[in-house]
Amino acid sequence: MKANVKRIDGEFDSEIDLPAVFGEVYRPDLIKKSVISIQSRRRQPHGTNPYAGINNSGLGWGSGRGASHVPRLKNGSRAVKVPQARGGREAHPPKVQKIIVRRINKKENAKALSSAIAASSCDELVRLRGHRFSCELPIVLEDRFSELLRTKDVVTTLNAIGVYLDVERSRTSRKVRAGRGKMRGRRYKQRTSVLIVTADSPLKAARNLAGVDAVTVNELNTELLAPGTQAGRLTIWTKGALEKMGGKI
């Protein structure tokens, strides 16, 4: 497979042979499994104190009083240490021992990453995610793109190749989350936009653009290529990134 390499002004520069990974079979099941595995590693274990609700001197009355055999406070008749009593322990509290990490085999994860990379070059899957663009996929730019230092120069290039509409789509999608999450550090929701992949160092000039992620080839993972477990993210590759990726994946 071949792809056209464009200059930063959007004009044709040369052709490049795509790595074999772009011919990988689309496996949405493995991609979803891999993304969930990555997300599960960010969850924080939480649980109650093992002695919560039972730190008291409760003692049962025994038989002969016509009362149930539950532990009661010594200076009264209130039941304690049982879930159905006021101030008693919780029935099934969360425990820190719970296994919350979803594991995935190394070969499955590698297959998922290859599949997600291949999906980024499929026009149908990319448009199905809602991305807006007016160019052929995959999008490959010359290495000068990774050397840009100003955000407005990056915007000019994105306009020239026909993908800046997607950044605008992400910027206008920002809204307040509906639910309790807006009180817990997740106040806003925003659509994901372009992923920029370079060879050696991430494109820092693109950090302020709405919904844009800039990473190197070594930092690629399935969550970046398939946000929300849905593959087909609009991705821009530099020529050097594809050459470096050729022998690694």
C-alpha positions as CSV (number, residue, x, y, z in Angstrom):
1,M,0.0,0.0,0.0
2,K,1.2,3.5,-0.8
3,A,0.2,6.9,0.5
4,N,0.8,10.5,-0.7
5,V,3.0,12.6,1.5
6,K,1.9,16.3,1.6
7,R,3.9,19.4,2.4
8,I,2.8,21.7,5.2
9,D,1.1,23.9,2.6
10,G,-1.1,21.0,1.5
11,E,0.6,20.3,-1.8
12,F,1.8,16.9,-3.0
13,D,5.4,16.1,-2.0
14,S,6.1,12.4,-2.6
15,E,4.9,8.8,-2.1
16,I,5.6,6.4,0.7
17,D,5.1,2.7,1.2
18,L,2.8,2.2,4.2
19,P,3.8,-0.3,6.9
20,A,2.2,-3.7,6.7
21,V,0.2,-3.0,9.8
22,F,-2.2,-0.8,7.8
23,G,-3.4,-4.0,6.1
24,E,-4.4,-5.6,9.5
25,V,-7.9,-7.1,9.8
26,Y,-10.4,-4.9,11.7
27,R,-11.1,-6.5,15.2
28,P,-13.5,-4.3,17.2
29,D,-13.8,-6.9,19.9
30,L,-10.0,-6.9,20.6
31,I,-9.9,-3.1,20.4
32,K,-12.6,-2.7,23.0
33,K,-11.0,-5.3,25.3
34,S,-7.6,-3.4,25.1
35,V,-9.1,0.0,25.7
36,I,-11.1,-1.2,28.8
37,S,-7.9,-2.8,30.1
38,I,-6.0,0.6,29.8
39,Q,-8.9,2.5,31.4
40,S,-9.2,0.0,34.3
41,R,-5.6,0.7,35.4
42,R,-6.5,4.3,36.2
43,R,-9.2,3.3,38.7
44,Q,-8.4,3.8,42.3
45,P,-9.3,0.9,44.7
46,H,-11.6,2.0,47.5
47,G,-13.3,0.3,50.4
48,T,-14.5,0.8,54.0
49,N,-12.7,0.2,57.2
50,P,-13.0,-3.6,57.9
51,Y,-14.1,-2.8,61.5
52,A,-16.6,-0.1,60.6
53,G,-19.9,-0.6,62.4
54,I,-18.5,-3.2,64.8
55,N,-16.3,-1.2,67.1
56,N,-18.6,-1.3,70.1
57,S,-19.3,-3.5,73.1
58,G,-22.4,-5.2,71.8
59,L,-23.6,-8.4,73.6
60,G,-26.6,-10.6,73.0
61,W,-29.2,-11.1,75.8
62,G,-29.5,-14.8,75.1
63,S,-32.8,-16.8,75.5
64,G,-35.7,-16.2,77.8
65,R,-36.5,-12.5,77.1
66,G,-38.7,-13.0,74.0
67,A,-36.2,-10.9,71.9
68,S,-34.1,-11.8,68.9
69,H,-30.6,-13.0,69.5
70,V,-28.7,-10.0,68.1
71,P,-25.9,-8.1,69.8
72,R,-27.2,-5.1,71.8
73,L,-25.5,-2.2,73.5
74,K,-24.9,-3.0,77.2
75,N,-26.4,0.3,78.4
76,G,-29.6,-0.1,76.3
77,S,-31.6,-2.4,74.1
78,R,-30.5,-1.0,70.7
79,A,-29.2,-3.7,68.3
80,V,-25.7,-3.2,66.9
81,K,-23.1,-5.0,64.7
82,V,-25.8,-6.2,62.3
83,P,-26.7,-4.6,58.9
84,Q,-30.4,-4.2,59.8
85,A,-29.7,-2.1,62.9
86,R,-29.1,1.6,63.1
87,G,-25.3,2.2,63.5
88,G,-24.5,-1.3,62.5
89,R,-22.1,-2.5,59.8
90,E,-22.9,-2.2,56.1
91,A,-24.2,-5.5,54.5
92,H,-21.8,-5.7,51.5
93,P,-19.4,-2.8,51.6
94,P,-16.9,-2.1,48.9
95,K,-13.5,-3.8,49.5
96,V,-10.1,-2.7,48.4
97,Q,-9.3,-6.4,47.6
98,K,-11.6,-6.4,44.7
99,I,-9.9,-7.0,41.4
100,I,-10.7,-4.0,39.2
101,V,-7.9,-4.3,36.6
102,R,-9.0,-6.0,33.4
103,R,-6.1,-8.0,32.0
104,I,-5.4,-8.7,28.4
105,N,-2.9,-11.1,26.8
106,K,0.2,-9.5,25.1
107,K,-0.5,-10.9,21.7
108,E,-4.2,-9.8,21.9
109,N,-3.1,-6.3,22.9
110,A,-0.6,-6.1,20.0
111,K,-3.3,-7.4,17.6
112,A,-5.7,-4.7,18.9
113,L,-3.2,-1.9,18.4
114,S,-2.4,-3.1,14.9
115,S,-6.1,-3.2,14.1
116,A,-6.7,0.3,15.5
117,I,-3.9,1.7,13.4
118,A,-5.4,0.1,10.3
119,A,-8.9,1.4,11.2
120,S,-7.5,5.0,11.2
121,S,-7.0,4.7,7.4
122,C,-10.6,3.5,6.7
123,D,-12.7,6.4,5.5
124,E,-16.0,4.7,6.5
125,L,-14.9,4.1,10.1
126,V,-13.5,7.6,10.5
127,R,-16.7,9.2,9.3
128,L,-18.7,6.9,11.4
129,R,-17.1,8.5,14.5
130,G,-18.3,11.9,13.3
131,H,-15.0,13.3,12.1
132,R,-15.1,16.0,9.5
133,F,-12.4,16.2,6.8
134,S,-12.0,16.7,3.1
135,C,-8.9,14.7,2.2
136,E,-7.9,11.1,1.5
137,L,-6.8,8.8,4.2
138,P,-4.3,8.1,5.6
139,I,-3.0,11.6,6.0
140,V,0.8,11.8,5.8
141,L,2.8,15.0,6.2
142,E,6.4,15.8,5.7
143,D,8.7,15.9,8.8
144,R,8.8,19.7,8.8
145,F,5.3,19.5,10.3
146,S,6.8,18.1,13.6
147,E,9.1,21.1,13.8
148,L,6.4,23.8,13.8
149,L,6.7,26.0,16.9
150,R,3.6,28.2,16.7
151,T,-0.1,27.1,17.1
152,K,-1.2,29.4,14.3
153,D,1.2,27.6,11.9
154,V,-0.3,24.3,12.9
155,V,-3.8,25.7,12.2
156,T,-2.7,26.9,8.8
157,T,-1.4,23.4,7.9
158,L,-4.6,21.8,9.2
159,N,-6.7,24.1,7.0
160,A,-4.5,23.4,4.0
161,I,-5.0,19.6,4.2
162,G,-8.7,19.9,5.1
163,V,-9.0,18.7,8.7
164,Y,-9.4,21.9,10.7
165,L,-13.2,21.6,10.4
166,D,-12.9,18.7,12.9
167,V,-11.1,20.8,15.4
168,E,-13.9,23.4,15.1
169,R,-16.4,20.6,15.7
170,S,-14.6,19.6,18.9
171,R,-14.4,23.2,20.1
172,T,-18.1,23.9,19.7
173,S,-19.1,20.6,21.3
174,R,-17.9,21.6,24.8
175,K,-20.8,21.4,27.2
176,V,-21.6,20.9,30.9
177,R,-22.0,17.3,31.9
178,A,-25.5,16.2,32.9
179,G,-25.2,14.5,36.2
180,R,-23.4,14.2,39.5
181,G,-20.0,13.9,37.7
182,K,-19.9,17.7,37.1
183,M,-19.3,18.0,40.9
184,R,-16.4,15.6,40.8
185,G,-13.9,17.1,38.5
186,R,-15.6,16.1,35.3
187,R,-17.7,19.2,34.7
188,Y,-17.3,19.4,30.9
189,K,-17.6,17.0,28.0
190,Q,-16.0,17.6,24.7
191,R,-15.7,15.6,21.4
192,T,-12.3,14.1,20.5
193,S,-10.6,15.5,17.4
194,V,-7.4,14.9,15.5
195,L,-4.5,12.6,16.7
196,I,-1.1,13.8,15.5
197,V,1.6,11.1,15.5
198,T,5.3,12.2,15.1
199,A,8.6,10.3,15.2
200,D,10.7,11.5,18.1
201,S,9.0,14.3,20.0
202,P,5.3,15.3,20.3
203,L,4.1,18.4,18.5
204,K,3.8,20.8,21.4
205,A,2.4,23.6,19.2
206,A,-0.9,21.6,18.9
207,R,-1.5,21.2,22.6
208,N,-4.0,24.1,22.8
209,L,-6.2,23.0,20.0
210,A,-9.5,21.6,21.1
211,G,-9.7,17.8,21.2
212,V,-6.3,17.3,19.6
213,D,-3.7,14.9,21.0
214,A,-0.1,14.9,19.9
215,V,2.1,11.9,20.6
216,T,5.1,10.0,19.3
217,V,5.0,6.5,17.8
218,N,6.3,5.0,21.0
219,E,3.4,6.5,23.0
220,L,0.6,5.1,20.7
221,N,-2.0,2.9,22.3
222,T,-5.5,1.7,21.5
223,E,-7.2,4.3,23.7
224,L,-5.6,7.1,21.7
225,L,-6.6,5.5,18.4
226,A,-10.0,4.3,19.6
227,P,-11.5,6.8,22.2
228,G,-14.5,5.3,23.9
229,T,-13.6,1.9,22.4
230,Q,-14.7,3.0,18.9
231,A,-11.9,2.7,16.4
232,G,-11.4,5.1,13.4
233,R,-9.9,8.3,14.9
234,L,-8.8,10.9,12.4
235,T,-5.1,10.6,12.5
236,I,-2.2,12.6,11.0
237,W,1.1,10.8,10.5
238,T,4.4,12.3,9.7
239,K,6.7,10.6,7.2
240,G,9.3,9.9,9.9
241,A,6.7,8.4,12.2
242,L,5.6,5.8,9.5
243,E,9.2,5.0,8.8
244,K,10.0,4.5,12.4
245,M,6.8,2.4,12.9
246,G,7.6,0.1,10.0
247,G,10.0,-2.1,11.9
248,K,8.3,-2.0,15.3
249,I,4.7,-3.0,14.9
